[in-house]
Amino acid sequence: MPDEDTDHDRLVRMEGKIDTLIFGRNDHEERIRALEARRTISPAQLWGAACALVGVLVGLSVLSRFVLEVIVR
């Protein structure tokens, strides 16, 4: 038989392509669900942590000056 495709051959190829598309879509949805389920840090949490760090550093600075004044006296 020459290289002519029959209707059955075309249908089999189309079915394979459709299966590939469906599988790829399911995989994509699973990856999106995994990303959405991952815990992330919100910008508000990040700013809160940065402000807390600045507060701790300022507190340590004030405390160290107080301790140095007590020691020097």
N, C-alpha and C positions, 0 to 999 in steps of 0.2 A: 504494500500500500504506500502511495506517495505521502509527502509531508502535509497532507490536508487534514485539518482538524474536523472531527465530527462534533455534533452537538453535545454528545456525551462528554468528550474531552474538554470542551469549553466549559460545560457545567461543572465538571470536577475542578478545573482551575479556579473558577469563580467561587466555588464553595471553599476551597483552600484559602483564597484571599480573604473571604468574609470571616472565616475562622481566625485568621491572623489578626484582622482588625479588631474582632471582639476580644481576643486574648490580650492584645496590646492595650485596649481600653480598660479592661479589668485590672491589669497590672498598674496602669497609670492611676486609677482610682485608689488602689491600695497604697501606693506611694503618697498620694495626697492625704489620705486618712492618717498615715503614719506621721507625716509632717504636722498635721493639725493636732495630733495627740501629744506631740513633743512639748515638754514644758519649755517656755522661753521667758526671758526677762523683759518686762514691759518698760517703756521709757520712764514711766513714773517710778518704778522700782529702782531703775538705774540712777535717776536723779536723787531719790531718797538715800541710796547707799552712798552716793558722792557727798551729799550734804552731811550725812552721819560721819563720814570719814573726815571731812573738814572740821566738824564739831569736835571730834576726838583729838585731832591734831592741835586745834586751838586750846583745848583743855589741857593737853600735855604741855604745851608751851607755857601756859599760865602757871601750871603746877611746877614746872621745872624752874621758872623764874622765882617762884615763892621759895622753893627748896634752896636755891642758890643764895637768896637773901638771908635765909636762916643760917646757912652754913658759914657765910662770909662774916656775919656779925659775931 
